[in-house]
Structures are given as C-alpha cells and as structure tokens.
Amino acid sequence: RDVARPVRHRTDEEIMQLSAQLQQLEEEKETEKHRISKNYHCKQYLEAVVHGYEEEFQGEIEKLIKRHETLERANDDLRKGSERNQELLDERREELRKRQTQLQNEQLAISSKLHEHQMHLERCRAESSDLENKLNIAMEEKELKESNIGVVTMAIEQIFERIKSTCRLPQRQAQMADQVNTRYGLRMDLVLHCIIERLKELDEIQEEAEAEVLRQQGSRARVVEEEEGHEAWLKNVELVTEKRAEARGGRAANEESHNSGSSLPVSRELVGGNREE
C-alpha cells in the first residue's frame, strides 16, 4: 500500500498534466479550425488562380505561394531601394537648398560690389571730364601765350630790322646780323641787346649833333658852311660811332662765344619787362 501511494500520486499528476495539455491542444485545435474556416475562401481563391493559370503553376498552390514570396521579397527590395533613393533624394535636395542659399548670398555680394564699382566708375568719369576740361583750358591758354609770344617776337624782329637799317655801313649791318645768330637759344636776348646798344648810339649821335648845332648857331655868316659841315660832321660822327659799336660788338661776340649760357643783365631786364607786359 505504501509503495502504491506514490505511484498513484504520480499517475494523478501525469493525468492532470496530460489533461491540461489535452485542453491546450483542444484550444489550439479550435483556433486552427477557426483560422482554417476563416482562410478557406483564400484557399478557394488560390485554387481558382492555379486552375486559371494551369500552364504556369501546373495546378500546384505551392508554386503560387513561392511566386508570391518571391514577389514579396522583390517588393521588399524595391521598397528598401525606394527608401534609400528617397533618403538620397532628400540629401540632394538639402544640398541643393544649401547651394541655392550660398549662390544667392554670393549674388547679393556680387551685386553690392558691382554697385560700388559703378559708383567708382561714375566718380572716375566725372574726374576725367573735369581733367579734360582743365586740359582744354590749359591748351587754349598755352596757344594764346604762344600766339602772344609770336606777336612779340615778330615785333622785336621788326624793330631789330628797323634799327639795323639805321646803320649806313653794310659791314655794321652784317656784324649786327652775325651777333644775334647763335645756336644756344638766346637770339631774343642778343637782339634786344643789339637794339639797346644801337639806341644808345643813336642817343649819343643826337646829343653830339645837338651840341654841334648849338655851337654853330653863333655865327650867321657861316650858316651854309655850318649846314654842310654839320652834315659832313654827322656822317663822320656816325662812322666813328659805328666803328666803336663794331669794336664793342666784336668784343661782345667773343664774350658770347666763351659764355653761351649767360646773357647781359640789360637784355634780361628788358626781356623780363616785355614778358610782364
């Protein structure tokens, strides 16, 4: 009896376990029946599809299921590829947006610099116009001064020719012409110097002639002789004076040949006075 009790106890426990398993299996059975009954129309649909495409599936539902699984895997691959492409597209869109923003900023900076350069160009054009106007005014003034200088030069040359014509001796005229010929650009100074010297000579001749006339007016009886003698005396005085001037001109020519870069003070003062006038 003592030995039978543990065996009986174990048997009861096994019975209970088996009963629980049986109950669980019954529940699973009912669940499967319910699922089978629920999916029965799917089986009918699969059988209809298989019979409809007998040549492709040969009446086997397993091939249709395998085809479905293959299509599902392909669909998953396509979905994953689409997701990757979508992510790549989003990244490209973000890069494009950043690039557009960068290009817009660069365009704004370039527009600002372009405006600055345009303003600088306008200022340069205004300055160029002002400088051009000043240049035109300066050129007009230069032409006017050159014209005035030409007129003064021609007047001096005419005075020199008239002064030279007062010399009766051709040698004296030639000497005066040679005296003003120079290669160092000092012709006007030399011409003025010659004019001043000749004017001084003429002043001396006039003073001597007037003094002689006063001396000869004391005797009325010798008027005719005095007039003839006065004319002869004037010729002699002029010849002597011209010889003296010729001698002085020779000395001045020698000095001018030794010091070509300098001019006489009298001529410089006269030229300076003419320029101021």
Secondary structure, 3 states (H helix, E strand, C coil): CCCHHHHHHHHHHHHHHHHHHHHHHHHHHHHHHHHHHHCHHHHHHHHHHHHHCHHHHCCCHHHHHHHHHHHHHHHHHHHHHHHHHHHHHHHHHHHHHHHHHHHHHHHHHHHHHHHHHHHHHHHHHHHHHHHHHHHHHHHHHHHHHHHHHHHHHHHHHHHHHHHHHCCCCHHHHHHHHHHHCCCCCCHHHHHHHHHHHHHHHHHHHHHHHHHHHHHHCCCCCCHHHHHHHHHHHHHHHHHHHHHHHHHHHHHHHHHHHHCCCCCCHHHHHHHHHHHHC
